[in-house]
């Protein structure tokens, strides 16, 4: 069953904040639906980094009211034949290019509907081939959020969305490095069991509850706010100390 749109749109992009793109995107949402509300999740996804965008987008599941529309624009293929999708999953709606950005939301049977945006039917026209966030994705998110178009009216069903590149599947590895230098893996909390620590970057790192349980400068493994195993350095950057980043293998060590 589909949730009822609640008028809220979240924004996640690689636009940065030094250029006017974010402000212009918000203007496009408001032109399409003046009463729409929006929340900035982040506009600092590294440029064209679909994998990081997919990881961060998945972190929004369950964190917003039912019926929220999540708009994600990390689109290195902008202007090409790649599709623009709307997905109903996890009691919310998700709008993004069909380039793997939505892959974690499509895993298992979470998705209850996938549609390709029919821009002609929605009355949307691309003014520029290089700014589909402004011209197509943003307005589509806005009209869905305020109920001007129902989910089924957005366009035809899609049976083969891109699912490659999901950072949450595959071998245990680091999938994200945050601004503190914390190394976040794709290992879920449920897999930890009685493990005493992890092996990462040639080092054995013991589990602890939080940063304050180890001495300043020491490394620790823990289950972080994403519900995933992370490695951090108390008062510093684990990524810099270990000289590892995304893709580095991580191993749980038995007690």
C-alpha positions in Angstrom: 0.0 0.0 0.0 1.3 3.4 -0.9 1.8 6.1 1.7 0.0 9.5 1.4 2.4 12.3 0.3 2.9 14.7 3.2 4.2 17.8 1.3 7.8 17.3 2.4 10.8 16.8 0.0 14.3 16.0 1.1 17.2 17.1 -1.1 20.4 15.2 -1.6 22.8 16.3 -4.4 26.4 16.7 -5.5 25.8 20.3 -6.4 27.9 21.8 -3.6 27.0 25.2 -2.1 29.5 27.5 -3.9 27.4 27.7 -7.0 23.7 28.7 -7.4 22.5 25.3 -8.3 20.9 24.4 -5.0 19.0 27.6 -4.8 17.8 27.3 -8.3 16.7 23.7 -7.6 14.6 25.0 -4.6 13.2 27.7 -6.8 12.0 25.1 -9.3 10.3 23.1 -6.6 8.5 26.2 -5.3 7.5 27.2 -8.8 5.9 23.8 -9.3 4.3 23.7 -5.9 4.5 26.9 -3.8 3.4 25.1 -0.6 6.0 22.3 -0.8 8.5 22.1 2.1 12.0 20.8 1.9 14.9 19.6 4.0 18.5 19.7 2.9 20.1 16.4 3.6 23.4 17.2 1.9 24.7 18.9 -1.2 28.2 17.7 -0.6 28.2 14.3 -2.2 31.5 14.2 -4.1 30.9 15.2 -7.7 29.5 12.3 -9.8 30.0 9.8 -6.9 26.9 7.7 -7.4 28.0 5.1 -4.8 28.3 7.6 -2.0 25.0 9.1 -3.0 23.4 5.7 -2.8 24.9 5.0 0.6 23.7 8.4 2.0 20.2 8.0 0.4 19.7 4.6 2.0 20.5 6.2 5.4 17.3 8.2 5.2 15.0 5.1 5.4 12.7 5.4 8.4 14.1 8.9 9.4 11.3 11.0 8.0 7.5 11.0 8.3 5.5 8.6 6.2 4.9 9.9 2.7 8.1 12.0 2.4 9.5 12.4 -1.1 13.3 12.0 -1.2 14.9 13.7 -4.2 18.4 12.6 -5.1 20.4 14.1 -8.0 23.9 12.7 -8.6 23.7 12.4 -12.3 27.0 12.0 -14.3 24.8 10.8 -17.2 22.6 13.9 -17.3 21.2 14.5 -20.8 21.7 10.9 -22.0 19.0 8.3 -22.5 19.2 7.1 -18.9 15.7 7.1 -17.3 14.3 9.2 -14.5 12.6 7.1 -11.9 10.1 7.4 -9.0 10.2 4.5 -6.5 7.7 3.8 -3.7 9.5 1.9 -1.0 10.1 2.0 2.8 6.9 4.0 3.4 8.2 6.9 1.3 8.8 8.0 -2.3 12.2 8.3 -4.0 13.0 10.2 -7.2 16.4 10.0 -8.9 18.1 9.1 -12.2 18.2 5.4 -13.0 22.0 5.0 -12.6 22.3 2.9 -9.4 21.6 5.7 -7.0 18.3 3.9 -6.0 19.8 0.4 -5.9 19.8 0.1 -2.1 16.1 1.1 -2.0 15.2 -1.6 -4.5 16.9 -4.5 -2.6 14.7 -7.4 -1.6 11.0 -6.7 -1.8 11.1 -3.2 -0.3 10.0 -1.5 -3.5 6.2 -1.6 -4.0 6.3 0.3 -7.2 8.8 1.7 -9.8 7.8 4.2 -12.4 9.6 6.1 -15.2 8.8 9.8 -15.2 6.6 10.7 -18.1 7.7 14.3 -18.4 5.4 15.1 -21.3 2.4 13.9 -19.3 3.6 15.8 -16.3 3.9 19.0 -18.4 7.7 19.2 -17.8 10.2 20.2 -20.5 14.0 20.2 -20.2 15.1 23.8 -20.8 18.7 22.5 -20.7 20.1 19.0 -21.2 22.5 19.5 -18.4 20.1 20.5 -15.5 17.4 17.8 -15.2 17.3 18.4 -11.5 15.9 21.8 -12.1 13.8 21.1 -15.1 12.4 17.6 -14.5 13.3 15.8 -11.3 12.7 18.7 -8.9 9.3 19.7 -10.3 8.2 16.0 -10.4 9.1 15.6 -6.8 7.2 18.8 -5.8 4.0 17.8 -7.6 4.1 14.3 -6.1 4.7 15.7 -2.6 1.6 18.0 -2.7 -0.6 15.4 -4.3 -1.1 17.1 -7.7 -0.2 13.8 -9.4 -0.5 10.4 -7.8 2.3 8.0 -7.9 0.8 5.8 -10.6 0.2 8.9 -12.8 3.9 9.7 -12.9 4.6 7.3 -15.7 4.8 3.7 -16.9 5.9 0.8 -14.7 9.6 -0.1 -14.8 10.5 -3.8 -14.4 14.3 -3.5 -14.9 15.7 -0.6 -12.8 19.5 -0.4 -12.4 20.4 -2.4 -9.3 24.2 -2.6 -9.8 26.5 -0.8 -7.5 24.6 -1.3 -4.3 27.2 -0.5 -1.6 25.4 -2.7 1.0 26.0 -6.0 -0.9 29.1 -7.9 -1.6 32.2 -8.6 0.5 32.6 -6.9 3.9 34.4 -3.6 3.1 34.5 0.1 3.9 31.8 1.9 1.9 31.9 5.4 3.3 34.4 7.8 5.0 32.7 10.7 6.8 34.2 14.1 7.5 35.6 12.9 10.9 37.6 10.2 9.1 35.4 7.5 10.5 35.5 4.3 8.3 32.0 3.0 7.8 31.6 -0.6 6.6 28.7 -2.5 5.0 28.7 -5.0 7.9 25.4 -4.8 9.8 25.1 -4.8 13.5 23.3 -8.1 13.4 26.5 -9.8 12.0 28.7 -8.8 15.0 27.5 -11.5 17.4 30.3 -12.3 19.8 33.1 -10.8 17.7 35.8 -9.1 19.7 37.1 -6.8 17.0 37.9 -6.3 13.4 40.9 -6.5 11.1 41.4 -3.5 8.9 44.4 -1.9 7.3 46.7 -4.5 8.8 45.6 -3.7 12.3 43.5 -5.6 14.9 41.0 -3.2 16.4 38.9 -4.0 19.4 35.2 -3.2 19.8 34.1 -0.5 22.2 30.9 1.3 23.0 31.9 4.8 22.1 34.9 7.1 21.6 35.2 7.9 25.2 35.9 4.3 26.2 39.4 4.4 24.6 42.4 6.6 25.2 42.8 9.7 23.0 44.4 8.7 19.7 43.4 5.0 20.0 41.4 3.2 17.4 38.1 1.5 18.1 35.5 -0.6 16.3 31.8 0.0 17.2 28.3 -0.1 15.8 27.6 3.5 14.6 24.4 5.5 14.0 23.9 3.9 10.6 23.5 0.5 12.3 26.8 -0.6 10.6 30.2 -1.5 12.0 32.6 1.5 11.9 36.2 2.1 12.8 37.2 5.4 14.4 40.1 7.1 16.1 39.3 8.9 19.4 39.9 12.6 18.8 41.3 12.0 15.3 40.9 10.4 11.9 41.0 6.6 11.5 41.2 7.0 7.7 44.4 9.1 7.9 46.0 6.9 10.5 45.3 3.6 8.7 45.7 5.1 5.2 42.7 3.2 3.9 39.4 4.3 2.4 36.4 3.1 0.5 36.8 -0.4 -0.7 39.2 -1.5 2.0 38.3 -5.1 3.2 37.3 -5.5 6.8 37.1 -8.7 8.8 35.2 -9.6 12.0 37.4 -11.3 14.5 36.0 -14.0 16.8 36.2 -13.6 20.6 
